[in-house]
Amino acid sequence: MTTLELKNLLVQRISEINDVQFLKALKTILDSKSDSNILSLSPEITHEIITSKKEIEQGLFVENDFLEKEITEWLNEK
C-alpha cells in the first residue's frame, strides 16, 4: 500500500467515526506529529499577549520574588 493509498483510506475511515473523544485523541496524535513548529493562537490569546506586553512596558506588574515574599508573610500571619 502506498503512502497516498494509506492516507486516503485513513481519511475515509476517520470520516465514518462519530465518537468525539476518539476524534480528539486522533487529533492529539496528529498534532504531535505535525512538521510545523508554528504556534497558532486564537485572536483572544493574541490580544491578551499584546495587552500584557503593554502593561509590562508601563511597569504594571509584580516580580515573582516580591509576590512570593508577600504570600509567605501573609501565610505566616495566619
VOBA-1610 file (N, C-alpha, C; in pm, whole numbers, padded with zeros to 5 digits, always signed):
BEGIN
Met+00086-00117+00000Met+00000+00000+00000Met+00090+00124+00000Thr+00064+00215-00089Thr+00143+00337-00098Thr+00100+00436+00011Thr+00183+00537+00029Thr+00152+00641+00128Thr+00021+00709+00092Leu+00002+00741-00034Leu-00120+00808-00078Leu-00243+00720-00055Glu-00231+00591-00085Glu-00344+00500-00063Glu-00377+00491+00087Leu-00274+00484+00167Leu-00296+00477+00312Leu-00362+00603+00364Lys-00316+00719+00319Lys-00378+00845+00360Lys-00524+00850+00321Asn-00555+00810+00198Asn-00695+00812+00151Asn-00781+00716+00233Leu-00727+00599+00265Leu-00800+00504+00347Leu-00828+00562+00486Leu-00726+00624+00544Leu-00744+00683+00676Leu-00846+00796+00675Val-00842+00880+00573Val-00940+00989+00562Val-01080+00931+00556Gln-01098+00827+00476Gln-01231+00765+00463Gln-01275+00707+00597Arg-01187+00634+00664Arg-01222+00571+00791Arg-01252+00675+00899Ile-01173+00781+00904Ile-01195+00887+01003Ile-01329+00956+00979Ser-01365+00975+00853Ser-01492+01042+00821Ser-01612+00961+00869Glu-01594+00833+00893Glu-01703+00747+00939Glu-01717+00744+01091Ile-01621+00802+01163Ile-01621+00798+01309Ile-01702+00915+01365Asn-01790+00885+01460Asn-01873+00987+01524Asn-01839+01005+01671Asp-01745+00929+01723Asp-01705+00936+01863Asp-01612+01056+01883Val-01665+01162+01948Val-01590+01287+01964Val-01462+01265+02044Gln-01467+01186+02150Gln-01348+01162+02231Gln-01239+01092+02150Phe-01279+00996+02070Phe-01183+00925+01986Phe-01122+01019+01882Leu-01205+01104+01823Leu-01155+01200+01724Leu-01059+01300+01789Lys-01088+01342+01911Lys-00997+01432+01982Lys-00864+01363+02009Ala-00869+01235+02044Ala-00745+01160+02068Ala-00664+01150+01939Leu-00730+01124+01828Leu-00661+01121+01698Leu-00598+01256+01666Lys-00672+01362+01694Lys-00619+01496+01668Lys-00494+01522+01751Thr-00495+01479+01876Thr-00378+01495+01962Thr-00258+01421+01904Ile-00280+01300+01858Ile-00171+01224+01796Ile-00120+01294+01672Leu-00212+01339+01587Leu-00172+01406+01463Leu-00100+01537+01492Asp-00147+01611+01592Asp-00082+01737+01629Asp+00061+01713+01674Ser+00084+01603+01743Ser+00219+01575+01794Ser+00314+01536+01682Lys+00262+01493+01569Lys+00345+01451+01456Lys+00355+01558+01348Ser+00297+01672+01373Ser+00298+01779+01274Ser+00440+01828+01251Asp+00473+01854+01125Asp+00605+01908+01091Asp+00615+02056+01121Ser+00503+02118+01143Ser+00500+02263+01164Ser+00537+02298+01307Asn+00627+02392+01322Asn+00664+02441+01455Asn+00596+02574+01483Ile+00501+02611+01400Ile+00431+02738+01416Ile+00317+02718+01515Leu+00314+02805+01614Leu+00209+02800+01715Leu+00094+02889+01670Ser-00023+02832+01657Ser-00141+02910+01617Ser-00215+02956+01742Leu-00233+03086+01752Leu-00302+03142+01867Leu-00436+03200+01824Ser-00532+03189+01912Ser-00662+03248+01884Ser-00650+03400+01892Pro-00742+03473+01831Pro-00739+03619+01841Pro-00745+03667+01987Glu-00819+03595+02071Glu-00830+03634+02212Glu-00696+03623+02283Ile-00627+03513+02259Ile-00497+03493+02324Ile-00396+03595+02272Thr-00398+03622+02142Thr-00309+03722+02083Thr-00333+03857+02148His-00459+03893+02167His-00495+04020+02230His-00442+04024+02374Glu-00457+03915+02448Glu-00409+03909+02586Glu-00257+03927+02591Ile-00186+03867+02499Ile-00040+03879+02497Ile+00001+04024+02469Ile-00063+04085+02371Ile-00032+04225+02337Ile-00062+04316+02456Thr-00177+04295+02520Thr-00215+04375+02636Thr-00114+04356+02749Ser-00073+04233+02773Ser+00024+04204+02879Ser+00158+04270+02851Lys+00202+04267+02727Lys+00329+04332+02692Lys+00323+04483+02719Lys+00209+04545+02686Lys+00192+04688+02711Lys+00195+04717+02860Glu+00130+04632+02941Glu+00129+04651+03086Glu+00271+04640+03142Ile+00349+04545+03092Ile+00487+04529+03138Ile+00567+04654+03104Glu+00549+04705+02981Glu+00620+04826+02940Glu+00585+04945+03030Gln+00463+04947+03084Gln+00419+05056+03171Gln+00453+05029+03317Gly+00518+04917+03344Gly+00556+04884+03481Gly+00442+04829+03564Leu+00335+04786+03500Leu+00218+04735+03570Leu+00230+04584+03593Phe+00326+04548+03677Phe+00346+04407+03707Phe+00412+04395+03844Val+00411+04274+03898Val+00476+04244+04025Val+00577+04133+03997Glu+00700+04152+04043Glu+00801+04049+04023Glu+00770+03928+04112Asn+00800+03811+04062Asn+00767+03686+04129Asn+00828+03677+04269Asp+00953+03717+04285Asp+01019+03710+04417Asp+00943+03793+04520Phe+00902+03914+04482Phe+00827+04002+04572Phe+00693+03938+04608Leu+00625+03881+04510Leu+00495+03820+04533Leu+00507+03699+04625Glu+00609+03616+04603Glu+00630+03500+04690Glu+00657+03544+04833Lys+00735+03651+04850Lys+00764+03703+04984Lys+00635+03749+05052Glu+00551+03822+04978Glu+00423+03869+05035Glu+00334+03752+05073Ile+00328+03651+04989Ile+00244+03534+05018Ile+00294+03462+05142Thr+00426+03445+05151Thr+00485+03379+05267Thr+00453+03456+05394Glu+00468+03588+05390Glu+00436+03670+05507Glu+00289+03659+05543Trp+00203+03661+05443Trp+00060+03651+05468Trp+00026+03517+05531Leu+00086+03408+05481Leu+00059+03275+05536Leu+00110+03262+05679Asn+00222+03326+05709Asn+00279+03319+05844Asn+00195+03396+05944Glu+00115+03493+05899Glu+00029+03570+05989Glu-00092+03489+06031Lys-00127+03389+05959Lys-00247+03310+05989Lys-00231+03222+06110
//
